[in-house]
Amino acid sequence: MTDPRYEIERTNHRTGSTIRLHLIGAFDRDAHRVLRAGMRDAFASGRRGHRVIIDMARAETIGSECIELLLIGYTRAMRGGHGYDIVNAAGHVRQALALTGLCEPEAVYSTVTVPVSRS
């Protein structure tokens, strides 16, 4: 049996109003049970109005099963009156989350305004 390639670290704001889940590693099919349990605990531990933040800074990849869980988390937060944010996603992870609307897309290009000289 191999060691899992993923980990979730949980930090709580000292007032207990915010729970941050730090996703570390490859969140593919094998990780969805752990992510589901982590999110369930995060929502269960707070009252209406608390905030759940999913920090993707150290997530290397994300599979469709885990993206589905993040979408379910969003729905649960909206229905339960909780705050919910996905932050610090980058690269391929950000692109995948942007396709679902969970993250804003990175700028693919930027327009450059070139002054036009008229002779």
Backbone bond lengths (Angstrom), bond angles and torsions (degrees), N, CA, C in turn:
res aa  C-N    CA-C-N  psi(-1)  N-CA   C-N-CA  omega(-1)  CA-C   N-CA-C  phi
1 M - - - 1.451 - - 1.529 109.19 -
2 T 1.302 116.83 134.73 1.458 121.04 -178.86 1.522 110.24 -94.46
3 D 1.311 115.37 156.90 1.458 120.55 176.07 1.518 108.91 -70.76
4 P 1.327 117.04 144.81 1.467 118.18 177.77 1.518 110.55 -63.52
5 R 1.333 114.68 150.58 1.459 120.98 -179.50 1.518 110.71 -98.85
6 Y 1.310 117.14 21.58 1.455 121.11 -177.00 1.526 109.39 -143.82
7 E 1.300 115.04 160.30 1.463 120.95 -179.33 1.530 107.62 -158.14
8 I 1.313 115.85 149.20 1.457 120.59 173.98 1.520 107.34 -124.22
9 E 1.324 115.89 122.97 1.461 121.45 172.87 1.517 107.54 -103.13
10 R 1.301 116.26 136.02 1.462 120.45 -179.10 1.520 109.21 -114.27
11 T 1.320 115.73 131.38 1.456 120.53 173.16 1.523 108.05 -126.47
12 N 1.303 115.56 142.91 1.456 121.64 179.02 1.519 109.12 -112.48
13 H 1.315 116.19 140.11 1.454 120.89 172.60 1.522 106.94 -66.33
14 R 1.292 118.25 145.97 1.464 120.18 -174.04 1.520 113.54 -60.76
15 T 1.320 118.82 -24.09 1.467 119.78 176.78 1.519 111.45 -84.50
16 G 1.333 116.77 -9.02 1.451 120.55 -179.43 1.512 114.10 81.45
17 S 1.330 117.08 4.51 1.457 120.03 -176.69 1.525 113.22 -85.49
18 T 1.331 117.50 -15.14 1.462 121.47 -178.34 1.520 109.79 -132.93
19 I 1.323 114.89 133.55 1.457 121.78 174.75 1.519 106.91 -118.58
20 R 1.323 116.46 128.88 1.469 121.65 179.90 1.520 108.24 -115.11
21 L 1.339 114.88 124.70 1.457 121.19 174.13 1.520 108.30 -104.46
22 H 1.322 116.43 119.05 1.464 122.51 179.33 1.532 107.26 -96.11
23 L 1.313 117.42 113.78 1.461 121.84 179.04 1.524 108.86 -90.72
24 I 1.335 115.46 125.32 1.461 121.35 -174.69 1.524 108.74 -125.96
25 G 1.334 117.35 124.20 1.458 121.41 174.59 1.514 113.30 103.02
26 A 1.332 114.98 -150.87 1.458 122.74 -173.84 1.531 109.67 -98.90
27 F 1.313 116.35 111.06 1.464 121.46 -179.30 1.525 109.41 -98.49
28 D 1.323 113.87 78.12 1.453 121.54 179.45 1.522 109.07 -104.91
29 R 1.298 116.63 -159.07 1.469 122.23 -176.79 1.530 112.51 -55.45
30 D 1.318 117.58 -38.88 1.463 121.14 -177.45 1.531 112.49 -66.64
31 A 1.308 117.71 -24.25 1.462 121.47 -174.26 1.523 113.83 -90.28
32 H 1.326 118.36 -9.97 1.463 118.17 -171.05 1.522 113.65 -64.11
33 R 1.325 119.04 -32.51 1.474 120.22 178.74 1.519 111.20 -66.49
34 V 1.313 116.26 -40.91 1.465 120.42 179.24 1.528 110.61 -67.40
35 L 1.331 116.57 -41.99 1.458 120.11 178.55 1.524 110.63 -64.87
36 R 1.330 117.48 -41.40 1.466 121.19 178.54 1.533 110.37 -59.52
37 A 1.321 116.42 -45.81 1.469 120.27 -179.74 1.525 111.01 -65.21
38 G 1.322 117.12 -41.39 1.464 120.44 179.28 1.513 112.33 -63.11
39 M 1.318 116.68 -42.09 1.463 120.47 179.67 1.531 110.70 -70.58
40 R 1.325 117.40 -39.87 1.465 120.91 177.84 1.528 109.74 -58.53
41 D 1.330 116.46 -45.86 1.466 120.43 179.12 1.523 111.70 -64.42
42 A 1.318 116.46 -39.42 1.470 119.92 -179.21 1.526 110.98 -62.87
43 F 1.316 117.32 -42.96 1.462 119.91 179.72 1.520 112.13 -75.18
44 A 1.321 117.58 -32.82 1.460 120.94 -177.78 1.522 112.30 -71.94
45 S 1.315 117.13 -26.53 1.461 120.02 -174.07 1.521 113.97 -83.71
46 G 1.315 117.87 -5.55 1.462 119.20 -176.13 1.507 113.07 -119.97
47 R 1.305 114.01 158.35 1.458 120.74 174.62 1.515 109.29 -88.50
48 R 1.283 114.76 172.58 1.461 120.77 176.74 1.523 108.89 -53.06
49 G 1.321 116.16 133.78 1.455 120.83 178.04 1.519 114.44 98.51
50 H 1.329 118.74 -9.98 1.462 117.43 177.64 1.520 109.50 -77.02
51 R 1.313 116.25 168.76 1.456 121.76 -171.68 1.523 110.44 -122.08
52 V 1.332 116.11 136.88 1.455 122.90 175.59 1.523 107.41 -114.65
53 I 1.332 115.47 124.29 1.466 121.18 179.04 1.522 108.36 -116.07
54 I 1.317 115.93 127.44 1.458 122.30 176.42 1.526 106.91 -102.45
55 D 1.338 116.31 110.76 1.463 121.72 -177.42 1.523 109.22 -95.72
56 M 1.319 115.98 114.35 1.460 122.52 -174.79 1.532 113.00 -99.92
57 A 1.320 118.42 13.86 1.471 121.31 -173.90 1.524 112.83 -56.66
58 R 1.320 117.68 -34.96 1.464 120.05 -177.07 1.530 113.01 -110.50
59 A 1.328 116.65 15.21 1.470 120.16 175.33 1.525 108.39 -80.15
60 E 1.311 116.53 125.81 1.467 121.33 -177.62 1.521 112.00 -87.06
61 T 1.319 116.46 -41.77 1.458 122.50 178.72 1.518 108.70 -144.33
62 I 1.336 115.02 162.72 1.464 119.34 175.14 1.521 108.53 -145.09
63 G 1.319 115.13 132.26 1.457 121.27 179.98 1.512 111.89 -97.54
64 S 1.317 115.41 171.36 1.459 120.77 -175.40 1.520 113.03 -62.82
65 E 1.341 118.37 -33.88 1.459 120.74 179.09 1.530 111.14 -62.94
66 C 1.316 116.77 -40.58 1.463 120.79 -179.62 1.530 111.29 -75.87
67 I 1.327 117.25 -34.01 1.468 119.42 174.65 1.524 109.28 -62.73
68 E 1.321 116.76 -41.34 1.469 120.27 177.25 1.527 110.83 -58.75
69 L 1.322 117.72 -41.97 1.465 120.71 178.80 1.526 111.44 -64.04
70 L 1.332 117.16 -38.17 1.459 119.81 177.54 1.527 111.10 -65.54
71 L 1.326 117.10 -36.22 1.465 120.94 175.27 1.530 111.11 -67.24
72 I 1.312 117.15 -41.06 1.462 121.03 176.39 1.525 109.83 -62.54
73 G 1.338 116.57 -40.25 1.470 120.42 177.02 1.515 111.76 -60.26
74 Y 1.312 116.23 -41.22 1.466 120.80 177.70 1.528 110.32 -60.66
75 T 1.322 115.97 -47.47 1.467 120.59 179.93 1.528 110.66 -62.19
76 R 1.312 116.35 -43.78 1.471 120.35 179.69 1.525 111.01 -62.55
77 A 1.309 116.44 -40.41 1.467 120.02 178.94 1.520 111.00 -64.02
78 M 1.317 117.19 -44.89 1.468 120.39 -179.33 1.522 111.42 -63.58
79 R 1.309 116.43 -42.28 1.474 120.13 -179.79 1.519 112.25 -70.92
80 G 1.330 116.72 -31.21 1.465 120.35 -176.29 1.515 114.74 -94.57
81 G 1.332 117.26 0.21 1.455 119.70 -179.91 1.516 114.29 74.52
82 H 1.311 117.07 30.26 1.464 122.09 179.46 1.524 109.95 -104.02
83 G 1.324 116.17 156.84 1.449 121.25 169.55 1.519 108.35 -82.89
84 Y 1.326 117.37 149.57 1.465 120.94 -177.85 1.512 107.93 -152.30
85 D 1.315 116.05 122.79 1.454 120.72 179.27 1.520 109.69 -137.34
86 I 1.317 115.29 144.09 1.455 122.11 170.50 1.515 105.48 -113.37
87 V 1.337 116.54 121.62 1.460 120.68 -172.11 1.529 110.98 -126.71
88 N 1.318 114.69 158.84 1.469 124.63 171.37 1.524 115.58 63.70
89 A 1.316 118.03 22.62 1.471 119.91 175.54 1.528 108.40 -74.08
90 A 1.327 115.59 144.73 1.463 120.01 -178.90 1.522 109.65 -143.94
91 G 1.320 115.43 161.30 1.461 122.06 173.70 1.513 113.54 60.22
92 H 1.342 114.89 -135.05 1.463 121.23 -177.30 1.525 111.83 -63.84
93 V 1.317 116.78 -34.84 1.466 120.22 178.77 1.521 109.72 -63.15
94 R 1.313 116.66 -45.15 1.466 120.17 178.83 1.528 111.44 -64.05
95 Q 1.309 117.04 -40.27 1.467 120.18 178.73 1.526 110.97 -61.38
96 A 1.325 116.52 -43.90 1.463 120.22 179.69 1.523 111.06 -64.34
97 L 1.327 117.04 -41.85 1.461 120.40 -179.75 1.530 111.17 -71.42
98 A 1.319 117.43 -31.55 1.463 120.87 178.68 1.531 110.71 -66.17
99 L 1.322 117.38 -33.51 1.465 120.58 178.64 1.522 112.13 -62.48
100 T 1.328 116.80 -28.63 1.464 121.39 -179.84 1.519 112.47 -91.81
101 G 1.333 116.91 -11.42 1.458 120.40 -176.23 1.517 113.42 89.99
102 L 1.335 118.08 3.78 1.463 120.58 179.68 1.527 112.40 -76.33
103 C 1.326 117.60 -20.24 1.465 123.46 177.16 1.521 107.93 -135.93
104 E 1.298 114.44 154.35 1.463 119.23 171.37 1.521 107.74 -75.01
105 P 1.312 118.00 140.62 1.474 119.35 178.12 1.528 111.11 -68.11
106 E 1.324 115.05 149.01 1.459 119.67 173.13 1.519 107.83 -72.71
107 A 1.295 115.80 152.98 1.465 119.30 177.81 1.519 108.71 -65.43
108 V 1.299 116.48 123.44 1.454 121.69 178.46 1.523 109.18 -81.89
109 Y 1.291 115.83 -33.99 1.450 121.25 178.32 1.513 107.44 -150.94
110 S 1.276 115.89 164.05 1.461 119.61 173.30 1.521 107.50 -130.39
111 T 1.287 114.20 146.14 1.455 117.85 179.40 1.520 109.00 -85.16
112 V 1.266 114.88 142.83 1.456 121.29 178.01 1.519 106.85 -116.15
113 T 1.295 115.33 127.97 1.446 119.80 178.51 1.525 107.87 -90.55
114 V 1.294 114.62 120.01 1.457 120.57 179.33 1.521 107.30 -107.64
115 P 1.323 116.07 125.14 1.462 117.09 178.69 1.529 110.56 -65.05
116 V 1.275 114.82 137.93 1.457 120.59 179.54 1.530 107.75 -100.30
117 S 1.325 115.46 126.03 1.471 118.23 177.70 1.522 108.26 -93.39
118 R 1.272 114.83 135.37 1.468 119.53 -179.81 1.520 107.53 -110.97
119 S 1.261 114.67 122.48 1.467 119.27 -178.78 1.497 111.45 -101.95
